[in-house]
Amino acid sequence: MAVVSGVISALLLCVLCPSSFAVIPQYTEKYFEQILDHFNFKAYGNQTYRQRYLIQDKWWEKGKGPIFFYTGNEGDITDFWAASGFVHELAPQFGALILFAEHRYYGKSLPFGDKSFDGTNVGLLTVEQALADYAMLLTELKKQMLAPNVPVIAFGGSYGGMLSAYMRFKYPNIITGALAASAPIYMLDPAFDRSFFFSLVTKDFMDAGYDCFAKVEEGFAAMDKLAGQGQPGLAQLTSDFQLCSPLKNNGAAYKHLQGWIRNAFTYLAMLDYPYPSDFLDMKLPANPVKAACSLLTNASTPIKGLAGASGMYYGADASHSPPCFNITADFIECADPTGCGVGPNAFAWDYQACTEIPLPSGSNGQTDMFPVLPFTPEIRRDYCMKRWGVVPRDEWSGIQFFGTNIKDASNIIFSNGDLDPWRGGGVTSSASNSLVAIVVTGGAHHLDLRASNKLDPPGVIAAREAERFHIRLWVNAAMNPQ
């Protein structure tokens, strides 16, 4: 395989570290001529596509030091480079090469360019193909760098964390060990109860103060009363939420507004970091759950409290004067009730949510603080058939990706923050001495992968030390076999 030299290098400041302004190191962007279809010799023959990866060898003990490999997830790989400071902090301690690979169909790694999501072209977007991409990339680069036997530690957060675990499951000949942060792998077991998510979002807000939880419920109830008044009530909601377009007098428009609000609260809980953050253009204050609760409890009405908390997440649309919120652009309903995002990356994730990645069910208004917005298997199947012409195959996902029966695997750390709503689908108890579960006390979504910060809670500092310990064990064992 040929590696196409990159055209860009970047120096990224850690905007997530306001106290120290730690520098995330330079990377070189490169492209790898990757096999288009690893599992069908005939359909695409020897066709390839350009897979992007980022590499940095500043601290590498050439030919001897390990490779720290980030398994890119559902977005532009440069975003994950900037948000994974822990990997960069570990590298000089281990003499490691840093390699971040972009997932096919995301960022710049589009197998068919602008037509990647047209017709059958999207069919090559699978977890299996992505894992094979990573295995091929690592194997070839190790040859080219004259380092065929150095250990590889996989890192990843969220879906990327799932992929890190799967790389160790599927390619233990290539991956020595893995840190799977905030990785809800148990969701892929068809028997797993996926109703956990919105109840855990609710718990985060309850823990911030019962008045906060009550204000959310009051706000949604007040919205229902206004919506029931027809056009005058909808006009009031349009004003209270500062919408760019009047709310239409139909159930779908009101339901979309409810989903837009729920989506904001979902991300406030996921990104409940102890310092201001700017991840994937989401600019949030420190402790955003508490900040949202302050807006909710101090607002003149419960509805305006919901509007203020939601607006804190979305920010005003500067293209309008006065600023307003375009809820149809901010939030797109898809096969992931927790949100797919927007743009081409959202198309890719929507397709994966329709095929191999079953995601949480909707909100029910009983075990959570949100309106009844269900997402049943039947709703998902109908949506996926209409949108992509596919039927989900959850039974296969449970077989292919181990489901909850992971005891025969080894050398994986599963870390989950106790503030992260995704912990309900993750591995929270150790399955063996080498399948280690770490609970990050005071941690939101993969906080342990982020750069160190003086505002870090003691729980994440302890988690990183434990992770460092296990990674050292694995690297030493691989470099000094008995």
C-alpha positions in Angstrom: 0.0 0.0 0.0 1.2 3.5 -0.8 1.0 6.3 1.7 0.2 9.7 0.1 2.1 12.5 1.9 0.0 15.1 3.7 -0.5 18.7 2.8 -1.0 20.2 6.2 0.4 20.4 9.7 -1.4 22.1 12.5 -0.6 23.4 16.0 -3.7 23.3 18.2 -4.2 25.2 21.4 -6.1 23.4 24.1 -9.1 25.7 24.4 -10.5 23.2 26.9 -7.7 24.2 29.4 -8.4 27.8 30.3 -6.2 27.7 33.4 -3.0 26.5 31.7 -3.6 26.9 27.9 -1.8 23.6 27.4 -0.5 23.1 23.9 -1.7 20.1 21.9 1.3 19.1 19.8 1.7 19.3 16.1 0.5 16.7 13.7 1.2 15.9 10.1 -1.9 15.1 8.0 -1.4 12.1 5.6 -3.5 9.9 3.4 -3.4 6.1 3.0 -4.6 4.3 -0.1 -7.0 2.1 1.6 -8.8 -0.9 0.2 -12.4 0.0 -0.6 -14.0 -3.3 0.2 -12.1 -5.7 2.4 -14.6 -8.6 2.2 -15.6 -8.9 -1.4 -12.9 -9.7 -4.0 -15.1 -9.2 -7.0 -17.5 -6.2 -6.6 -14.8 -3.5 -6.3 -11.7 -5.4 -7.2 -8.6 -3.6 -6.1 -10.3 -0.2 -5.8 -9.0 2.1 -3.1 -10.0 5.3 -1.4 -7.9 8.0 0.5 -8.1 7.5 4.2 -6.9 10.4 6.3 -4.7 10.0 9.3 -2.7 12.2 11.6 0.7 11.3 12.9 3.3 12.7 15.3 6.6 11.2 16.1 8.2 13.9 18.3 8.6 11.5 21.3 8.9 8.2 19.4 11.8 5.9 20.2 12.0 4.9 16.6 11.5 1.2 15.9 11.1 0.4 19.6 8.5 2.6 21.3 4.8 1.7 21.2 2.2 3.2 18.9 -0.7 5.0 20.5 -3.5 4.6 18.0 -6.8 6.5 18.2 -9.7 4.7 16.5 -11.5 7.6 14.9 -15.2 7.8 15.4 -18.2 9.7 14.0 -16.5 13.0 13.0 -13.5 14.8 11.6 -10.4 13.3 13.1 -8.8 16.6 13.9 -11.6 17.3 16.5 -10.6 14.1 18.3 -6.9 14.9 18.2 -7.7 18.2 19.9 -9.9 16.6 22.5 -7.7 13.7 23.5 -4.9 15.4 25.5 -4.3 12.4 27.7 -2.9 10.5 24.8 -0.5 13.3 24.1 0.5 13.5 27.8 1.3 9.8 27.9 3.3 9.6 24.7 6.6 11.2 26.0 6.4 8.9 29.1 6.4 5.8 26.8 8.5 7.0 23.9 5.3 6.5 21.8 4.3 7.3 18.2 0.9 8.9 18.0 -1.4 7.9 15.2 -5.1 9.1 14.8 -7.0 7.4 12.0 -10.2 8.8 10.5 -13.2 6.6 10.1 -14.4 5.9 6.6 -17.3 8.1 5.5 -16.4 10.9 8.0 -14.4 14.0 7.7 -12.3 13.9 4.6 -12.3 10.1 4.3 -15.2 9.8 1.8 -14.8 6.7 -0.4 -17.0 8.1 -3.2 -16.5 11.8 -2.6 -19.7 13.9 -2.7 -21.6 10.8 -3.8 -20.6 8.7 -0.8 -24.2 8.6 0.5 -25.9 8.0 -2.8 -27.6 4.8 -3.6 -25.6 1.7 -2.8 -22.4 3.7 -2.3 -23.2 4.0 1.4 -23.3 0.2 1.8 -19.6 0.0 2.5 -20.1 2.0 5.7 -19.9 -0.7 8.3 -18.1 -1.3 11.6 -16.3 -4.3 10.1 -15.0 -2.3 7.2 -13.7 0.4 9.5 -11.9 -2.0 11.8 -10.3 -3.7 8.8 -9.2 -0.2 7.6 -7.5 0.3 10.9 -5.8 -3.1 10.8 -4.5 -2.6 7.3 -3.3 0.9 8.0 -1.4 -0.2 11.1 0.1 -3.2 9.5 1.4 -1.3 6.5 2.7 1.7 8.4 4.6 -0.5 10.8 6.3 -2.1 7.8 7.2 1.2 6.3 8.6 2.5 9.6 10.7 -0.6 10.1 8.8 -1.3 13.4 6.8 -4.5 12.7 6.9 -5.8 16.3 6.2 -2.7 18.4 3.1 -2.9 20.6 0.0 -0.9 19.7 -2.4 0.6 22.3 -5.8 1.6 21.0 -7.5 4.6 22.5 -11.0 5.9 21.8 -14.0 7.7 23.4 -17.7 7.0 22.9 -18.2 5.2 19.6 -14.4 5.5 19.2 -14.1 3.7 22.5 -16.3 0.9 21.2 -14.1 0.6 18.2 -11.0 0.4 20.4 -12.5 -2.5 22.3 -13.6 -4.2 19.0 -10.1 -3.8 17.6 -8.8 -5.8 20.6 -11.6 -8.3 20.2 -11.1 -8.8 16.5 -7.4 -8.1 15.9 -5.4 -9.2 19.1 -2.6 -10.0 16.7 -2.3 -6.2 16.0 -3.7 -4.5 19.1 -1.9 -5.1 22.4 -4.4 -3.4 24.6 -7.1 -0.8 24.5 -8.5 2.1 26.6 -12.3 2.2 25.7 -13.6 5.4 27.4 -17.3 5.9 27.7 -17.9 3.0 25.3 -21.5 1.7 25.6 -20.7 -1.7 24.0 -23.5 -3.6 25.8 -26.1 -1.7 23.8 -25.3 -3.9 20.8 -26.6 -7.0 22.6 -30.2 -7.4 21.3 -31.4 -8.4 24.8 -30.0 -5.3 26.5 -32.5 -2.8 27.9 -31.8 0.5 26.1 -34.2 2.6 28.1 -31.4 3.8 30.4 -30.3 7.0 28.6 -32.9 9.7 29.3 -33.4 8.6 32.9 -29.7 9.1 33.5 -29.8 12.5 31.9 -32.6 13.3 34.3 -30.6 12.0 37.2 -27.8 14.4 36.4 -30.2 17.3 36.6 -31.9 15.9 39.8 -28.5 15.6 41.4 -27.8 19.3 40.6 -30.9 20.2 42.6 -34.5 18.9 42.8 -35.9 22.4 41.9 -34.0 22.1 38.6 -35.7 18.8 37.7 -39.1 20.2 38.8 -38.7 23.3 36.6 -38.0 21.2 33.6 -41.2 19.3 34.1 -43.1 22.5 34.7 -41.7 24.0 31.6 -42.8 21.1 29.4 -46.3 21.1 31.0 -46.7 24.8 30.4 -45.6 24.3 26.7 -48.3 21.7 26.3 -50.9 24.2 27.5 -49.8 26.8 25.1 -49.6 24.3 22.2 -53.2 23.3 23.0 -54.4 26.9 22.4 -53.6 26.7 18.7 -52.0 29.5 16.8 -52.0 32.1 19.6 -50.2 29.7 21.9 -47.8 28.7 19.2 -47.0 32.3 18.6 -46.2 32.7 22.2 -43.8 29.7 22.1 -42.2 31.2 19.0 -41.6 34.4 20.9 -40.4 32.7 24.1 -37.9 30.5 22.3 -36.8 33.2 19.9 -37.5 31.0 16.9 -36.4 32.3 13.4 -39.7 31.0 11.9 -43.2 30.9 13.4 -44.1 27.5 14.8 -46.6 25.9 12.5 -50.0 24.7 13.6 -49.2 21.0 13.3 -48.2 18.3 15.7 -44.9 17.7 13.9 -43.5 21.2 14.4 -44.3 21.2 18.1 -42.8 17.7 18.5 -39.6 18.9 16.7 -39.4 21.8 19.2 -39.6 19.3 22.1 -36.9 17.2 20.5 -34.7 20.3 20.0 -35.0 21.1 23.7 -34.4 17.5 24.8 -31.3 17.3 22.5 -29.8 20.4 24.3 -30.3 18.8 27.7 -28.7 15.6 26.5 -25.5 17.3 25.5 -25.4 19.5 28.6 -25.3 16.3 30.6 -22.8 14.6 28.4 -20.4 17.6 28.3 -20.8 18.4 32.0 -17.1 19.2 32.4 -15.7 21.2 35.3 -14.2 23.9 33.0 -15.4 25.8 29.9 -15.2 23.6 26.8 -15.4 24.0 23.1 -15.7 20.6 21.5 -17.2 20.2 18.0 -18.1 23.9 18.1 -20.1 23.4 21.2 -19.1 26.4 23.4 -20.2 25.7 27.0 -19.4 27.2 30.4 -17.9 25.2 33.3 -20.4 22.8 34.9 -23.1 23.4 32.3 -25.7 21.3 34.1 -25.5 23.6 37.1 -25.4 26.7 34.8 -28.6 25.4 33.1 -30.2 24.8 36.4 -29.4 28.4 37.5 -31.2 29.6 34.3 -34.1 27.4 35.0 -34.7 28.4 38.6 -34.1 32.1 38.0 -36.2 32.5 34.9 -39.5 34.5 35.0 -41.4 31.5 33.7 -40.7 27.8 33.4 -40.9 28.1 29.6 -38.3 30.9 29.5 -36.2 28.7 31.8 -36.2 26.0 29.2 -35.5 28.5 26.5 -32.5 29.9 28.3 -31.0 26.5 29.1 -31.5 25.3 25.5 -30.1 28.6 24.1 -27.0 28.2 26.2 -26.3 25.0 24.3 -27.2 26.1 20.8 -26.1 29.7 20.8 -27.9 32.3 18.7 -27.9 32.2 15.0 -25.8 35.2 14.1 -27.1 35.3 10.5 -30.4 36.7 11.7 -31.1 40.1 13.2 -32.1 40.0 16.0 -30.5 36.7 16.8 -32.8 33.7 16.7 -32.8 29.9 16.7 -33.4 27.8 13.6 -34.5 24.6 15.2 -34.8 22.7 11.9 -31.1 23.4 11.2 -29.9 23.0 14.8 -31.5 19.6 15.3 -32.4 16.9 12.7 -34.4 13.9 13.7 -32.7 10.7 12.8 -32.2 7.1 14.0 -30.3 8.2 17.1 -32.7 9.8 19.6 -29.7 11.3 21.4 -28.9 13.3 18.2 -26.9 12.7 15.0 -25.7 16.3 14.6 -25.8 18.0 11.2 -24.0 17.8 7.8 -22.4 14.8 6.1 -21.1 13.3 9.3 -24.7 13.2 10.5 -25.7 11.3 7.4 -23.1 8.7 8.1 -24.1 8.2 11.8 -27.7 8.0 10.8 -27.0 5.2 8.5 -24.9 3.4 11.1 -27.7 3.8 13.6 -30.0 2.2 11.0 -27.8 -0.8 10.5 -25.3 -2.0 13.2 -25.5 0.5 16.1 -28.8 0.3 18.0 -29.1 3.3 20.2 -31.3 4.2 23.2 -35.0 4.3 23.1 -36.9 7.5 23.4 -38.2 9.4 26.5 -41.3 8.4 28.3 -42.1 11.2 30.8 -42.3 8.7 33.7 -38.7 7.6 34.3 -37.4 10.8 32.9 -38.3 14.6 32.9 -38.9 14.8 29.2 -42.1 14.7 27.0 -43.2 11.4 25.6 -41.1 11.1 22.5 -40.8 7.3 21.8 -38.3 5.6 19.6 -39.4 2.0 19.4 -37.9 -0.8 17.3 -40.9 -0.5 15.0 -40.4 3.3 14.6 -36.7 2.7 13.9 -37.4 0.0 11.4 -39.9 2.1 9.5 -37.7 5.2 9.5 -34.6 3.3 8.3 -36.5 1.6 5.5 -37.9 5.0 4.4 -34.6 6.9 4.7 -32.0 4.4 3.6 -33.9 1.3 2.4 -32.4 -0.9 5.1 -33.7 -3.0 7.9 -31.7 -3.1 11.2 -30.0 -6.4 12.0 -29.6 -6.2 15.8 -29.2 -10.0 16.1 -26.1 -9.9 13.9 -24.6 -7.0 15.9 -24.9 -9.0 19.1 -23.1 -11.9 17.5 -20.4 -10.0 15.6 -19.5 -7.7 18.5 -19.7 -10.1 21.4 -22.8 -8.6 23.0 -22.4 -8.8 26.8 -20.3 -12.0 26.7 -16.9 -10.4 26.7 -15.1 -12.6 29.3 -12.8 -14.3 26.8 -11.2 -11.0 25.7 -8.3 -9.4 27.5 -6.2 -6.2 27.9 -9.1 -3.6 27.8 -9.8 -0.8 30.2 -13.5 0.3 30.2 -13.8 3.7 31.8 -17.1 5.4 32.5 -17.9 8.7 34.3 -20.6 8.7 36.9 -22.0 11.9 35.3 -22.1 10.4 31.8 -25.6 9.1 30.7 -23.9 6.7 28.4 -22.6 4.7 31.4 -25.9 2.8 31.4 -24.7 0.9 28.3 -21.1 0.5 29.3 -19.0 -2.0 31.2 -19.0 -0.8 34.8 -17.7 -3.9 36.6 -14.5 -5.7 35.8 -15.0 -9.0 33.9 -11.5 -10.3 34.7 -8.1 -9.1 35.8 -7.4 -7.9 32.3 -10.9 -6.5 31.5 -10.8 -3.6 33.9 -13.7 -1.3 34.6 -12.9 2.1 36.0 -15.6 4.5 37.3 -14.5 8.1 36.9 -16.1 9.8 39.9 -17.1 13.3 38.9 -16.5 12.6 35.2 -18.8 13.3 32.2 -18.4 11.8 28.7 -14.8 10.5 28.3 -13.4 13.2 30.6 -10.4 10.9 31.3 -9.3 11.2 27.6 -9.1 15.0 27.8 -6.0 17.0 28.7 -5.2 17.5 32.4 -6.6 20.6 33.9 -6.2 22.1 37.4 -10.0 21.9 37.7 -10.1 18.2 37.2 -11.9 16.3 40.0 -9.8 13.8 42.0 -11.8 11.0 40.4 -10.4 11.6 36.9 -6.9 12.1 38.2 -7.1 8.7 39.9 -8.6 7.1 36.8 -5.8 8.3 34.6 -3.2 6.9 37.0 -4.9 3.5 36.9 -5.1 3.6 33.1 -1.4 4.6 32.9 -0.5 1.6 35.2 -2.3 -1.0 33.0 -1.0 0.4 29.8 2.5 0.2 31.2 1.9 -3.4 32.1 0.8 -4.3 28.6 3.6 -2.5 26.9 6.2 -4.0 29.1 4.8 -7.5 28.7 4.8 -7.1 24.9 8.3 -5.7 24.7 9.7 -8.3 27.2 7.9 -11.6 26.4 8.6 -14.5 28.7 
